[in-house]
Amino acid sequence: MSPTRRLPLSRPLDLHLTLGGLRRAGRADPTVAFHPGEVWRATHTRDGAAAGRYTVVGSEVVVEAWGPGAEALLEDARALLGEADDLTGFRPAHPLLARLHRQHPGLLIGRTGAVLETLVPTVFEQKVIGLEARAGLRRMLLAWGEPAPGPLGLRLPPAAAALAAKPYWEYHPFGLEQRRAETVIRVARLARRLEALAGRPPAEAQAALVAIPGIGAWTAAEVAMVALGDPDAVPVGDYHLPSAVSWALAGEPRGDDRRMLELLEPYRGHRGRVVRLLAAAGVAAPRRGPRLPLRRLERH
């Protein structure tokens, strides 16, 4: 029998929306799987490798775990599921946000505490289109990840030591040029220090992240939202987000970071929550210009 914990729900929970940030390599991400009413996840905990199955059963979530890190995964389940998410003060007056908040009451901001496991996929996403980043990340997870414990058939993200030991050119088949490859290697070597950031206030943790070469404000905010459970994290520097926010909140088809932050200011403390609600609704600004081309770095 695998260790199991039953967690009563104190409020509505949309499991897929709340845990959506775990799926970084697209629908075929080998480290996580989304099924009706449940989510499977493989991760490295403080006690070792683990895999978990989170299933909504009535007014509770049943969490099953496997592996050396099974107990740690169970202990962290409440934080992952957004039990500590505080919506105090979030009463959006904007008609669209008010409607989305009513439609998605179960979208909570969870906290994985797994800084490196969030940071590496985010580095893959720097300055490239999402399709390219997801495909490269998926290839790396399949090539370097190990089978996760238990019967779920998942793969673990590569361990920090394995990532740190690779020379930068071995990352080329996964779409990473030298700069981003060296950033992955650098953060993998700092893994112990990075994981300690999960215990610090999000603003302090983001400041520590941006002090690392290759990590900017956009990357730090993406990590803060998923790993640190920060409902106020805003990824400035995003290619599409400023225009999506400007279009949703002001009817303006184009926006920059300054305008986005101006429109989000009334929601300070919950600005990341606003971004998540817009993403859940698929809000996007009208498209202009051609798509960015895909690149094949492994040929270079």
Long-range contacts (C-beta under 8 A, 24 or more apart in sequence): 2-64, 2-65, 2-66, 2-70, 2-150, 3-64, 3-65, 3-70, 3-71, 3-74, 4-62, 4-63, 4-64, 4-65, 4-74, 5-62, 5-63, 5-65, 5-74, 5-77, 6-57, 6-60, 6-61, 6-62, 6-63, 7-60, 7-61, 7-62, 7-63, 7-77, 7-78, 7-81, 7-83, 8-59, 8-60, 9-59, 9-60, 9-61, 10-83, 11-105, 11-106, 11-108, 12-105, 12-106, 13-56, 13-61, 13-81, 13-82, 13-106, 13-108, 14-104, 14-105, 14-106, 14-107, 14-108, 15-39, 15-54, 15-56, 15-61, 15-81, 15-106, 17-104, 17-106, 17-107, 17-276, 17-280, 18-81, 18-82, 18-106, 18-107, 18-108, 18-109, 18-110, 19-54, 19-80, 19-81, 19-110, 21-110, 21-118, 21-225, 21-226, 22-112, 22-226, 24-118, 24-121, 24-122, 24-124, 24-125, 24-134, 24-137, 25-121, 25-134, 25-137, 25-138, 25-141, 26-134, 26-135, 26-138, 28-138, 29-134, 29-138, 29-141, 30-138, 30-141, 30-142, 30-145, 30-154, 30-155, 31-141, 31-145, 31-148, 31-154, 31-155, 31-156, 31-157, 32-154, 33-152, 33-154, 40-152, 40-154, 41-154, 42-148, 42-152, 42-154, 42-155, 42-156, 42-157, 43-69, 43-73, 43-112, 43-114, 43-117, 43-156, 43-157, 44-69, 44-114, 44-117, 44-156, 44-157, 44-159, 45-69, 45-72, 45-73, 45-76, 46-72, 46-195, 47-71, 47-72, 48-72, 49-146, 49-148, 49-149, 49-156, 50-148, 50-149, 51-148, 51-149, 51-150, 51-152, 51-154, 52-77, 53-152, 54-80, 54-81, 65-150, 66-148, 66-149, 66-150, 66-151, 66-152, 67-148, 67-149, 67-150, 68-149, 70-149, 76-112, 76-113, 79-110, 79-111, 79-112, 79-113, 79-229, 80-110, 80-111, 80-112, 81-108, 81-110, 82-108, 82-109, 82-110, 82-111, 82-229, 83-108, 84-111, 84-229, 85-109, 85-110, 85-229, 85-231, 86-231, 87-270, 87-273, 89-269, 89-270, 90-267, 90-269, 90-270, 90-273, 92-267, 92-274, 93-266, 94-249, 96-248, 96-249, 96-283, 97-249, 97-267, 97-274, 97-277, 100-277, 100-278, 100-280, 100-281, 101-277, 103-281, 104-277, 104-280, 107-273, 107-276, 107-277, 107-280, 109-225, 109-229, 109-230, 109-231, 109-272, 109-273, 109-276, 110-226, 110-229, 111-198, 111-227, 111-228, 111-229, 112-226, 112-227, 113-195, 113-198, 113-227, 113-228, 114-195, 114-198, 114-227, 115-194, 115-195, 115-197, 115-198, 115-205, 115-223, 115-227, 115-228, 116-160, 116-187, 116-188, 116-191, 116-194, 116-195, 117-157, 117-227, 118-222, 118-223, 118-226, 118-227, 119-187, 119-194, 119-209, 119-215, 119-219, 119-223, 119-227, 120-157, 120-163, 120-184, 120-187, 120-188, 122-219, 122-222, 122-223, 123-176, 123-180, 123-183, 123-184, 123-187, 123-214, 123-215, 123-219, 124-174, 124-175, 124-176, 124-180, 125-222, 126-180, 126-183, 126-216, 126-218, 126-219, 128-175, 128-292, 128-295, 129-291, 129-292, 129-294, 131-294, 132-175, 132-294, 132-295, 133-175, 135-175, 136-174, 136-175, 136-176, 137-174, 139-173, 139-174, 139-175, 140-171, 140-174, 143-173, 143-174, 160-188, 160-189, 160-191, 161-188, 163-188, 164-188, 164-189, 164-191, 172-297, 172-298, 172-300, 173-298, 174-298, 175-295, 175-296, 175-297, 175-298, 176-297, 177-297, 177-300, 179-214, 180-214, 182-214, 183-213, 183-214, 183-215, 186-212, 186-213, 186-214, 187-212, 187-214, 187-215, 197-228, 198-227, 198-228, 202-228, 202-229, 202-230, 202-232, 202-233, 206-230, 206-233, 221-272, 224-272, 225-272, 225-276, 230-272, 231-269, 231-270, 231-271, 231-272, 231-273, 232-268, 232-269, 232-270, 232-271, 232-272, 232-273, 233-271, 233-272, 234-260, 234-261, 234-264, 234-271, 234-272, 234-275, 235-275, 236-260, 236-261, 240-284, 240-285, 241-275, 243-285, 244-278, 244-283, 244-284, 244-285, 245-274, 245-275, 245-278, 246-285, 247-283, 247-284, 247-285, 247-286, 248-278, 248-283, 253-285, 253-286, 253-288, 254-285, 254-288, 255-285
